């Protein structure tokens, strides 16, 4: 489901942004800790970039499936599983 994929990717991006912000707030005590922190931040940035590319692809390639999902959500029975 495209809508669910979009939601999950948006949530992942938010978690990654928070993780990056948390790492920036840490003040490393040594050069080794600073290097480790910088590598963690780089890893999170790479993951965020990849997730954003996937999200952009989904938004660019919206098709009839997307329209059908929205139609099903807006007119479907809320108790259907």
Secondary structure, 3 states (H helix, E strand, C coil): CHHHHHHHHHHHHHHHHHHHHHHHHCCCCCHHHHHHHHHHHHHHHHHHHHHHHHHHHHHHCCCHHHHHHHHHHHHCCCCCC
